[in-house]
């Protein structure tokens, strides 16, 4: 699956209207993925992307939200 980063960001903004908040949340999820957490998207899709893109895809699809 080919992704266009600006589209991912714009679609993820429906969950976090502030770009700064989205960056903060995506950074937290990216760090957890880099520590070894299992991606919430399919393994096949995750294999094609880096942790930063995976975190944005998960946020865009509503699969991961930060506990507030």
N, C-alpha and C positions, 0 to 999 in steps of 0.2 A: 504494500500500500504506500503510495507516494503522498507525502504531506506537504502542505504549504504553511510555513510557520505563522505568517501574519493571519491566515484564516483560523488556525488553531487558537491563537491569542484572542482574536475577536469573538470566537464562539465560547471560549472559556470565560470571557468577561461577563457572561450572563449570570455566572455564579459569584463572581467577585467583580463588582462594577469599578473598583479602583485598580488601575494597572499596577500600582505599587503593592497592593495587597495580593494580587495575583502572582507577582514575582516572588513575594515572600512565601506564599503557600507552595508555589511550584518548587522553590528552592528547598523547602522542608521535605517535600515528597521526593525530589531528586536525591537528596542526601540519604533518605531511607532506602531508596532503590540501590544506591551505590554501596550501602552497608549490607545488602543482600536480601532485602524484602522482595517478595514475589510480585511481579507486575500483575495488575488486575485486568489487563487485556490479554488476548490470546498469545501463547508462546511464539507462534509463527509471526504475528505482527510485532511483538516485542523484540524478536531477534533482528529485525531490520532497522531498529532505531536505538539511539543513545538514550540514557536515562532522562535527560532534560526533555526530550520529545515525548518519551513515554509518560512522564508526569503531566505534561500538557494535554496529551490525549486522554488520560484518565480523568483529569479535571473537566475537560470539555464534554466528556460523555457522562459526567455526573457520578463516576465510580469512586472518586476519592474527594473527601472534603476534610478540612482541618477541624478538629474538635475545639470548640470555643468555650 
